């Protein structure tokens, strides 16, 4: 009997300890499984990585705005083109069609507006929607600068990818007004008009002088050039 009792006690003791240990583990658990240990969040490194990633886009935005401002220098016309649906190949082909005096830049509307805000180019705001690629023309020959895209548009059958607007001499031209820009007289035509007006009656000269500021400026340049050529031909 004594040995049996001793064996029973021996069996009961470890069983009791195991149960007590189990109870201890249950009681030792936090009552709220979502409780965060004190000081745990203060040392989390991901926050520093997020800050670095956020700084990169800001830098790119500033570079884009600065690029647009640089292109606006000596710019005669700024136009937007709807390029939604363009393939990378089409865009590369389009860029090759323009002369060196014309630059094609992809930039968000918000960044372009930030660059033109407070300048005469700000009137471009009506076409600041949708997906635009921006055409900067650094030449007085506006029709010649717009023609490459018109040819490309017809060749690739991109009727929906039209000009969204343009600014020329501070005035905004909508898509339905581009015909006016595409039919502006060339430099040679303006020279011929001026020379004809100078040789003709005074009424023709008055009509020429009432032309838009760009045409008048070119007319005066042509007249000055003609006088200089005549003076060079005179005997010394």
Order of alpha helices (4+ residues) and beta strands (2+ residues): alpha-alpha-beta-alpha-beta-alpha-beta-alpha-beta-beta-alpha-alpha-alpha-alpha
